[in-house]
Amino acid sequence: MARKLGVSRQTIIAIENHKYNPTLELAMKMARLLERQVEDIFFLEE
């Protein structure tokens, strides 16, 4: 996934562990790759 998105494995791991919020561009690329809506993958925390 990291290679397909042009980011490091560490970036993907940080996103998965809620330690990094991706840019809008990266979030949209991830959604497209996973064939999902951005809202299905990322949630706003209050």
C-alpha positions as CSV (number, residue, x, y, z in Angstrom):
1,M,0.0,0.0,0.0
2,A,2.8,2.4,0.9
3,R,4.5,1.9,-2.4
4,K,1.3,2.4,-4.4
5,L,0.6,5.6,-2.5
6,G,4.2,6.9,-2.7
7,V,4.7,7.1,1.0
8,S,6.8,5.2,3.5
9,R,5.7,2.2,5.5
10,Q,6.2,4.3,8.6
11,T,3.6,6.7,7.4
12,I,1.0,4.0,6.9
13,I,1.8,2.6,10.3
14,A,1.5,6.0,12.0
15,I,-1.9,6.5,10.3
16,E,-3.1,3.1,11.5
17,N,-2.0,3.9,15.0
18,H,-3.7,7.3,15.0
19,K,-0.3,9.1,15.4
20,Y,-0.5,10.9,12.1
21,N,-3.3,12.5,10.2
22,P,-2.9,12.2,6.5
23,T,-3.2,15.2,4.1
24,L,-6.5,15.4,2.3
25,E,-4.7,14.3,-0.9
26,L,-3.3,11.2,0.8
27,A,-6.6,10.4,2.4
28,M,-8.3,10.6,-1.0
29,K,-5.6,8.4,-2.6
30,M,-6.1,5.8,0.1
31,A,-9.9,5.9,-0.3
32,R,-9.5,5.5,-4.1
33,L,-7.0,2.6,-3.7
34,L,-9.4,0.8,-1.2
35,E,-12.4,1.6,-3.3
36,R,-14.1,3.3,-0.3
37,Q,-15.3,6.8,0.6
38,V,-12.9,8.9,2.6
39,E,-15.7,9.1,5.3
40,D,-15.7,5.3,5.5
41,I,-12.0,5.2,6.4
42,F,-11.4,8.3,8.5
43,F,-13.5,9.7,11.3
44,L,-13.4,13.1,13.1
45,E,-12.7,12.6,16.8
46,E,-14.3,15.1,19.2
